[in-house]
Amino acid sequence: MKRSFFRSPYLWAIVGVLGVVALAWVGRESYRPVITGTEAPDFTFASIDGEQVRLSRFEGEKVVLVNVWATWCGPCVVEMPSMQRLYDSLQGENFEILAVSVDAPSGDVDAFGRPGGDLRAFTEELSLTFPILHDPTNSISRLYQTTGVPESFIVGKDGVIYKKVAGPTEWDATQHEELIRRLLDAE
């Protein structure tokens, strides 16, 4: 009895493997890890003043500290004053901090039931002068593959991530400022 070639389990196994390989090839860019040495994914979020701020706008000009945080995150609140001190220390340099809040809109709750924070009141309470951006959909967490908050990235003028910090840190510590100054001096 002659079997049809299209009924062969070997053919379907080969077709299946080729399909998986094709899907992996097509989707490879979306699985690129966000680690030191890679290009920082671009984003645009509104500041608390309503201005649309795009990360790539600073490329070629400024070193940027991207900080992912939330008002309900205790460690985030603790590290904010050290970020302000770093910002003050580097005032007049080609340096910027973009603190991206993943809070739900004020008066709402996020998918985990956490209340949205009043970003303007938070900023005023801590006397923060660097840009506070708002990402109420938490898309930056997917884009940067963060595991929680706070999580921060130092991005050079060339758009490359030079340091990734998961968890809180003292941003005005010598090692952070020295790295940023080296990146500022780099052409």
C-alpha positions as CSV (number, residue, x, y, z in Angstrom):
1,M,0.0,0.0,0.0
2,K,1.4,3.4,-1.0
3,R,1.3,6.2,1.5
4,S,0.8,9.8,0.4
5,F,3.9,12.0,0.8
6,F,1.7,14.7,2.5
7,R,0.7,12.2,5.2
8,S,4.2,11.6,6.2
9,P,4.9,12.5,9.9
10,Y,8.5,13.4,8.9
11,L,7.3,16.0,6.5
12,W,5.1,17.6,9.1
13,A,7.9,17.5,11.7
14,I,10.2,19.3,9.2
15,V,7.5,21.9,8.4
16,G,6.9,22.5,12.1
17,V,10.6,23.0,12.9
18,L,10.9,25.4,9.9
19,G,7.9,27.3,11.1
20,V,9.3,27.7,14.6
21,V,12.7,28.9,13.1
22,A,10.9,31.4,10.8
23,L,8.9,32.8,13.7
24,A,12.0,33.1,15.9
25,W,13.8,34.9,13.0
26,V,11.0,37.4,12.4
27,G,10.6,38.1,16.2
28,R,14.3,38.2,17.1
29,E,14.3,42.1,17.5
30,S,11.6,42.0,20.1
31,Y,13.6,39.6,22.3
32,R,16.8,41.6,22.3
33,P,17.9,42.0,25.9
34,V,18.3,45.5,27.4
35,I,21.7,45.3,29.0
36,T,24.8,47.3,29.3
37,G,26.5,47.8,25.9
38,T,23.2,47.8,24.0
39,E,21.3,50.7,22.5
40,A,18.8,52.2,24.9
41,P,15.2,51.7,23.5
42,D,13.6,55.0,22.6
43,F,10.5,56.3,24.3
44,T,8.3,59.3,24.5
45,F,6.3,60.2,27.6
46,A,4.6,63.3,28.9
47,S,6.2,65.3,31.7
48,I,4.1,66.5,34.6
49,D,4.1,69.9,32.8
50,G,2.5,68.3,29.7
51,E,5.6,68.4,27.5
52,Q,6.3,65.3,25.3
53,V,9.8,64.2,26.1
54,R,11.6,61.7,23.8
55,L,14.8,60.0,24.9
56,S,16.4,60.1,21.5
57,R,16.2,63.9,21.6
58,F,19.2,63.9,23.9
59,E,21.3,61.6,21.7
60,G,24.6,63.2,20.6
61,E,24.2,65.9,23.3
62,K,23.6,64.6,26.8
63,V,24.3,61.7,29.1
64,V,20.9,60.6,30.5
65,L,19.9,58.8,33.7
66,V,16.6,57.0,33.0
67,N,15.0,56.0,36.3
68,V,11.8,53.8,36.4
69,W,10.0,54.4,39.7
70,A,6.6,54.9,41.4
71,T,5.2,56.9,44.3
72,W,4.1,53.8,46.1
73,C,7.6,52.3,46.0
74,G,9.4,53.0,49.3
75,P,13.0,52.5,47.9
76,C,12.2,54.8,45.0
77,V,11.2,57.6,47.4
78,V,14.4,57.0,49.4
79,E,16.7,57.3,46.4
80,M,15.1,60.5,45.0
81,P,17.0,62.9,47.2
82,S,20.3,61.4,46.0
83,M,19.2,61.8,42.4
84,Q,18.5,65.5,43.1
85,R,21.9,66.0,44.7
86,L,23.5,64.4,41.6
87,Y,21.4,66.6,39.3
88,D,22.5,69.7,41.3
89,S,26.1,68.6,41.2
90,L,26.1,68.3,37.4
91,Q,24.0,71.4,36.8
92,G,25.3,73.2,33.7
93,E,26.8,69.9,32.3
94,N,25.3,68.0,29.4
95,F,23.5,65.7,31.8
96,E,19.8,65.0,32.2
97,I,17.6,62.8,34.5
98,L,14.4,61.4,33.1
99,A,12.5,59.9,36.0
100,V,9.6,57.8,34.5
101,S,6.8,57.1,36.9
102,V,4.8,54.0,36.3
103,D,2.0,55.1,38.6
104,A,-1.6,54.8,37.5
105,P,-3.3,58.1,36.9
106,S,-4.0,60.0,40.1
107,G,-7.3,58.8,41.5
108,D,-7.1,55.4,39.7
109,V,-5.5,52.1,40.6
110,D,-3.2,50.0,38.6
111,A,-3.7,46.3,37.6
112,F,-2.3,45.3,41.1
113,G,-4.7,47.6,43.0
114,R,-2.0,50.2,43.8
115,P,-3.3,53.8,43.9
116,G,-2.1,56.3,41.3
117,G,0.1,58.9,42.8
118,D,-0.1,62.7,42.6
119,L,3.2,63.3,40.8
120,R,3.1,67.1,41.0
121,A,2.6,66.9,44.8
122,F,5.3,64.3,45.1
123,T,7.8,66.4,43.1
124,E,7.0,69.5,45.2
125,E,7.3,67.6,48.5
126,L,10.8,66.4,47.6
127,S,11.8,69.6,45.8
128,L,12.7,67.7,42.7
129,T,13.8,69.9,39.8
130,F,14.7,67.2,37.2
131,P,12.0,66.1,34.6
132,I,9.3,63.7,36.0
133,L,7.6,61.8,33.2
134,H,4.5,59.7,33.5
135,D,3.9,56.3,31.9
136,P,0.5,55.3,33.3
137,T,0.4,52.1,31.1
138,N,3.8,50.9,32.4
139,S,5.0,50.4,28.8
140,I,8.6,51.3,29.8
141,S,8.8,48.2,32.0
142,R,8.2,46.0,28.9
143,L,10.4,48.2,26.7
144,Y,13.3,48.1,29.1
145,Q,12.5,44.6,30.5
146,T,12.6,45.8,34.1
147,T,11.9,43.4,37.0
148,G,10.6,46.0,39.4
149,V,11.1,49.5,40.6
150,P,13.3,51.4,41.0
151,E,15.4,50.4,38.1
152,S,17.8,52.8,36.4
153,F,19.9,53.1,33.3
154,I,22.8,55.4,32.5
155,V,22.7,56.2,28.8
156,G,25.7,57.8,27.1
157,K,25.5,60.5,24.5
158,D,25.8,57.8,21.9
159,G,22.5,56.2,23.0
160,V,24.2,53.2,24.5
161,I,23.4,51.9,28.0
162,Y,26.6,52.0,30.2
163,K,25.1,51.0,33.5
164,K,22.0,49.3,34.8
165,V,21.0,49.4,38.4
166,A,18.2,47.3,39.7
167,G,17.0,48.5,43.1
168,P,17.8,51.7,45.0
169,T,21.2,53.4,45.1
170,E,22.9,56.5,46.3
171,W,23.1,58.4,43.0
172,D,25.4,61.0,44.3
173,A,28.0,58.4,45.3
174,T,31.4,58.9,43.8
175,Q,31.3,55.9,41.4
176,H,28.1,57.1,39.7
177,E,29.3,60.7,39.3
178,E,32.7,59.6,38.0
179,L,31.1,57.3,35.4
180,I,28.8,60.1,34.2
181,R,31.7,62.6,34.0
182,R,33.8,60.1,31.9
183,L,30.8,59.7,29.6
184,L,30.4,63.5,29.4
185,D,34.1,63.8,28.4
186,A,33.7,61.0,25.7
187,E,33.3,62.2,22.2
